[in-house]
Amino acid sequence: MSDVASETTAAKMTLKNVNPIKDFLAGGVGGACLVITGHPLDTIKVRLQTQPKPQPGQVPLYRGTWDCAKKTVVKEGFTGLYKGMGAPLVGVTPMFAICFFGYGIGKKLQTPSAANGDYTLSQIFAAGMLSGVFTTVIMAPGERIKCLLQIQHSGHEHKYNGPVDCAKQLYREGGIRSIYRGTALTLMRDVPASGIYFASYEFLKRSLTPEGRSTSELSALKTLFAGGMAGMCNWVVAIPPDVLKSRFQTAPAGKYSGIADVLRELIRTEGIGSLYKGIVPVMLRAFPANAACFLGYELTIKFLNRIWPNW
């Protein structure tokens, strides 16, 4: 009886420690850290994903990650790598707040089934997938605006003067539906990838924590490693639908009839390998950006727990 009682007490303590509001606040800080750290490589990723296929005898606009970075900086200055950051900074910060809030809700809806009161990795995965659903509402329009701004090049006529102007023009052209173009692909990308994101992070935290210690005592260096690797695991799953999303969201209206049409044309013209276009900058960005995100999240959670221990 004492073992059952102790397990029940541990589970209740874990449930009490899950506070979606704290997750929301800490997630917002983590999201801001992620955007500031990772946006330059995200710009390179989008430009590689959306560059036109060269004609026979022509060289591609960008030969790879480093070539894209070099040409962008030479033509547009270092700030060219930060083009379109306003949209994700405004969108991703609350998006990550909602992501971690949804993750907290996902855990709150379940009862820890492990003997020590911890959630199993399958429960963490399910909670992570729910967080992906939560974020799509604000993620889809933010991604659409970001991608359109990122593919504008210096020396060409700019259609959009910034995130607000882009949103206004999209609304005038096609209403709210135009702003939310690519929502289904955003869901296809974020739901499974978010599950992997949180499950891999939790797995690595537990693996790196010495026996008999709490994962909350993990050092900053180990937290950075777990967060960075979780980001890379996330993008292994997310990159193919992300390529399709970038193509669909930046294409002229009417070019594609739907998701299947984008996929068919991409494979027909550029092969199956094109679904992993931009994988190098994605992986280069994933580690530092998500390491910063989770460290920002964990530090904020510890701060909130210190000032509001019983909340």
C-alpha positions as CSV (number, residue, x, y, z in Angstrom):
1,M,0.0,0.0,0.0
2,S,2.8,2.4,0.8
3,D,4.3,2.0,-2.7
4,V,1.0,2.7,-4.3
5,A,0.5,5.8,-2.1
6,S,4.0,7.1,-2.9
7,E,3.4,6.6,-6.7
8,T,0.1,8.5,-6.4
9,T,1.7,11.3,-4.5
10,A,4.5,11.6,-7.1
11,A,2.0,11.7,-9.9
12,K,-0.1,14.4,-8.2
13,M,3.1,16.5,-7.6
14,T,4.0,16.2,-11.3
15,L,0.5,17.3,-12.3
16,K,0.7,20.2,-9.9
17,N,4.1,21.3,-11.3
18,V,2.6,21.4,-14.8
19,N,1.5,25.0,-15.2
20,P,0.4,25.9,-18.8
21,I,0.6,29.7,-18.0
22,K,4.2,29.4,-16.9
23,D,4.9,27.3,-20.0
24,F,3.2,30.1,-22.1
25,L,5.5,32.8,-20.6
26,A,8.7,30.8,-20.8
27,G,7.9,29.5,-24.3
28,G,7.6,33.1,-25.5
29,V,11.1,33.9,-24.2
30,G,12.4,30.7,-25.8
31,G,10.8,31.6,-29.1
32,A,12.4,35.1,-29.2
33,C,15.8,33.4,-28.5
34,L,15.2,31.0,-31.3
35,V,14.3,33.7,-33.9
36,I,17.2,36.0,-33.1
37,T,19.7,33.1,-33.2
38,G,18.4,31.2,-36.2
39,H,16.9,33.7,-38.7
40,P,20.0,34.2,-41.0
41,L,20.1,30.5,-41.8
42,D,16.3,30.4,-42.2
43,T,16.6,33.1,-44.8
44,I,19.2,31.0,-46.7
45,K,17.0,27.9,-46.4
46,V,14.0,29.6,-47.9
47,R,16.1,31.1,-50.8
48,L,17.6,27.7,-51.6
49,Q,14.1,26.1,-51.4
50,T,12.5,28.6,-53.7
51,Q,15.2,29.4,-56.3
52,P,14.1,28.5,-59.8
53,K,15.5,25.5,-61.6
54,P,18.3,26.6,-64.0
55,Q,17.8,26.2,-67.7
56,P,20.1,23.8,-69.6
57,G,23.6,25.2,-69.6
58,Q,22.9,27.8,-66.9
59,V,24.3,27.6,-63.4
60,P,21.9,27.8,-60.4
61,L,21.4,31.1,-58.7
62,Y,23.0,29.6,-55.6
63,R,25.3,26.6,-55.6
64,G,24.8,25.9,-51.9
65,T,24.5,27.2,-48.4
66,W,27.8,29.1,-48.3
67,D,27.3,30.6,-51.8
68,C,23.8,31.8,-50.9
69,A,25.1,33.4,-47.7
70,K,28.1,35.1,-49.5
71,K,25.9,36.4,-52.3
72,T,23.3,37.7,-49.9
73,V,25.8,39.6,-47.8
74,V,27.7,41.0,-50.8
75,K,24.6,42.3,-52.5
76,E,22.4,43.2,-49.6
77,G,24.7,43.5,-46.6
78,F,24.7,41.5,-43.5
79,T,21.2,42.8,-42.7
80,G,20.0,40.9,-45.8
81,L,20.2,37.7,-43.8
82,Y,17.7,39.2,-41.4
83,K,15.1,40.1,-44.0
84,G,11.6,39.2,-42.9
85,M,12.6,38.8,-39.2
86,G,9.9,41.2,-38.1
87,A,7.1,38.7,-39.0
88,P,8.6,35.7,-37.2
89,L,9.7,37.8,-34.2
90,V,6.1,39.1,-33.8
91,G,4.7,35.7,-34.8
92,V,7.1,33.1,-33.5
93,T,7.4,34.6,-30.0
94,P,3.7,34.2,-29.2
95,M,3.7,31.1,-31.4
96,F,6.3,29.4,-29.1
97,A,4.4,30.7,-26.1
98,I,1.3,28.9,-27.5
99,C,3.4,25.9,-28.5
100,F,4.6,25.4,-24.9
101,F,1.2,26.3,-23.6
102,G,-0.3,23.6,-25.8
103,Y,2.4,21.2,-24.6
104,G,1.5,22.0,-21.0
105,I,-2.2,21.4,-21.8
106,G,-1.3,18.1,-23.5
107,K,0.5,16.9,-20.4
108,K,-2.3,18.2,-18.1
109,L,-4.9,16.2,-20.0
110,Q,-2.9,13.0,-19.2
111,T,-2.0,11.3,-16.0
112,P,1.6,10.3,-15.5
113,S,1.8,6.6,-16.0
114,A,5.5,6.1,-14.9
115,A,6.1,4.8,-11.4
116,N,8.1,8.0,-10.4
117,G,5.3,10.3,-11.6
118,D,7.0,11.2,-14.8
119,Y,5.2,11.2,-18.2
120,T,6.2,8.4,-20.6
121,L,7.9,9.4,-23.8
122,S,4.7,8.4,-25.7
123,Q,2.7,10.8,-23.5
124,I,5.3,13.5,-24.2
125,F,5.0,12.8,-27.9
126,A,1.2,13.1,-27.8
127,A,1.4,16.4,-25.9
128,G,3.9,17.6,-28.4
129,M,1.6,16.8,-31.3
130,L,-1.2,18.8,-29.6
131,S,1.2,21.8,-29.3
132,G,1.6,21.6,-33.1
133,V,-2.1,22.0,-33.6
134,F,-2.2,25.0,-31.2
135,T,0.5,26.8,-33.1
136,T,-0.8,26.5,-36.7
137,V,-3.4,29.3,-36.2
138,I,-0.7,32.0,-36.0
139,M,2.1,30.0,-37.6
140,A,0.6,29.7,-41.1
141,P,0.1,33.5,-41.8
142,G,3.5,34.3,-40.2
143,E,5.2,31.8,-42.4
144,R,3.5,33.0,-45.5
145,I,4.6,36.6,-44.9
146,K,8.1,35.6,-43.8
147,C,8.7,33.5,-47.0
148,L,7.4,36.2,-49.3
149,L,9.7,38.8,-47.7
150,Q,12.7,36.4,-47.7
151,I,12.6,35.8,-51.4
152,Q,12.8,39.5,-52.3
153,H,16.2,40.2,-53.5
154,S,18.2,43.4,-53.5
155,G,18.3,45.1,-56.9
156,H,14.8,43.9,-57.8
157,E,11.6,45.8,-57.5
158,H,10.2,45.1,-54.1
159,K,6.5,44.2,-54.0
160,Y,6.3,44.3,-50.2
161,N,7.7,47.0,-47.9
162,G,7.5,45.0,-44.8
163,P,5.4,42.5,-42.8
164,V,2.4,44.8,-42.3
165,D,2.4,45.9,-46.0
166,C,2.7,42.3,-47.1
167,A,-0.3,41.3,-44.9
168,K,-2.4,44.2,-46.2
169,Q,-1.6,43.3,-49.9
170,L,-2.4,39.6,-49.3
171,Y,-5.7,40.5,-47.7
172,R,-6.6,42.9,-50.6
173,E,-5.7,40.2,-53.2
174,G,-7.5,37.3,-51.7
175,G,-8.9,38.0,-48.2
176,I,-8.1,36.0,-45.1
177,R,-7.8,32.9,-47.2
178,S,-4.8,34.3,-49.0
179,I,-3.1,35.1,-45.7
180,Y,-3.7,31.6,-44.4
181,R,-2.5,29.9,-47.6
182,G,-0.5,26.8,-46.8
183,T,-2.2,26.0,-43.5
184,A,-2.7,22.3,-44.3
185,L,1.0,22.0,-45.1
186,T,1.9,23.8,-41.9
187,L,-0.2,21.3,-40.0
188,M,1.5,18.4,-41.9
189,R,4.9,19.8,-40.9
190,D,4.3,20.8,-37.3
191,V,2.1,18.1,-35.7
192,P,4.4,15.1,-36.1
193,A,7.6,17.3,-35.9
194,S,6.4,18.9,-32.6
195,G,5.8,15.4,-31.1
196,I,9.4,14.4,-32.1
197,Y,10.7,17.8,-30.8
198,F,9.5,17.4,-27.2
199,A,9.9,13.6,-27.0
200,S,13.5,13.7,-28.2
201,Y,14.3,16.7,-25.8
202,E,12.8,14.8,-22.8
203,F,14.6,11.6,-23.8
204,L,18.0,13.4,-24.0
205,K,17.4,15.2,-20.7
206,R,16.7,12.0,-18.9
207,S,19.6,10.3,-20.6
208,L,22.0,13.1,-19.5
209,T,20.7,13.3,-15.9
210,P,22.7,11.3,-13.4
211,E,20.8,8.5,-11.6
212,G,18.9,9.8,-8.6
213,R,18.9,13.4,-9.8
214,S,16.1,15.5,-11.2
215,T,16.1,16.7,-14.9
216,S,15.5,20.2,-13.5
217,E,19.1,20.2,-12.2
218,L,20.6,19.7,-15.6
219,S,23.5,22.0,-16.4
220,A,23.1,24.8,-18.9
221,L,25.6,23.0,-21.2
222,K,23.7,19.8,-21.2
223,T,20.4,21.7,-21.7
224,L,21.9,23.4,-24.7
225,F,23.0,20.0,-26.1
226,A,19.5,18.4,-25.5
227,G,17.7,21.4,-27.0
228,G,20.0,21.6,-30.1
229,M,19.7,17.8,-30.8
230,A,15.9,18.0,-30.3
231,G,15.8,20.8,-32.9
232,M,17.7,18.6,-35.4
233,C,15.4,15.6,-34.8
234,N,12.4,17.9,-35.3
235,W,13.7,19.1,-38.8
236,V,14.5,15.6,-40.0
237,V,10.7,15.0,-39.9
238,A,9.7,18.5,-40.9
239,I,11.9,19.4,-43.9
240,P,9.9,17.6,-46.7
241,P,6.6,19.3,-45.9
242,D,8.5,22.5,-45.2
243,V,9.9,22.5,-48.8
244,L,6.3,21.9,-50.1
245,K,5.0,24.7,-47.9
246,S,7.6,27.2,-49.0
247,R,6.9,26.5,-52.7
248,F,3.2,26.6,-52.2
249,Q,3.2,29.8,-50.1
250,T,5.5,31.8,-52.4
251,A,4.0,30.6,-55.8
252,P,1.7,33.0,-57.8
253,A,-2.0,32.5,-57.1
254,G,-3.4,29.7,-59.2
255,K,-0.1,28.0,-60.0
256,Y,-0.9,25.0,-57.9
257,S,-4.3,23.4,-57.4
258,G,-3.3,21.8,-54.1
259,I,-0.6,20.0,-52.0
260,A,-0.5,17.0,-54.3
261,D,0.1,19.2,-57.3
262,V,3.1,20.9,-55.6
263,L,4.5,17.4,-54.8
264,R,4.0,16.0,-58.3
265,E,5.6,19.0,-60.0
266,L,8.6,19.1,-57.6
267,I,9.4,15.4,-58.0
268,R,8.8,15.5,-61.8
269,T,11.1,18.5,-62.4
270,E,13.7,18.1,-59.7
271,G,13.5,14.6,-58.3
272,I,12.8,13.1,-54.9
273,G,15.9,14.7,-53.5
274,S,14.4,18.1,-53.9
275,L,12.2,17.4,-50.8
276,Y,15.3,17.9,-48.8
277,K,16.4,21.2,-50.4
278,G,17.8,23.5,-47.8
279,I,18.7,20.7,-45.4
280,V,22.2,22.0,-44.7
281,P,21.2,25.5,-43.5
282,V,18.2,23.9,-41.7
283,M,20.5,21.6,-39.7
284,L,23.1,24.3,-39.2
285,R,20.4,26.6,-37.8
286,A,18.5,23.9,-35.9
287,F,21.1,23.2,-33.3
288,P,22.0,26.7,-32.0
289,A,18.5,28.1,-32.5
290,N,16.7,25.3,-30.5
291,A,19.5,25.1,-28.0
292,A,18.9,28.9,-27.3
293,C,15.1,28.3,-27.3
294,F,15.2,25.5,-24.7
295,L,17.8,27.2,-22.5
296,G,15.7,30.4,-22.6
297,Y,12.6,28.3,-21.7
298,E,14.3,26.4,-18.9
299,L,15.8,29.6,-17.3
300,T,12.5,31.4,-17.5
301,I,10.6,28.5,-15.9
302,K,13.1,28.4,-13.0
303,F,12.7,32.1,-12.6
304,L,8.9,31.9,-12.5
305,N,9.0,28.9,-10.1
306,R,11.3,30.9,-7.8
307,I,9.0,34.0,-7.7
308,W,5.7,32.1,-7.8
309,P,6.6,28.7,-6.2
310,N,3.0,27.8,-5.4
311,W,1.4,29.0,-8.6
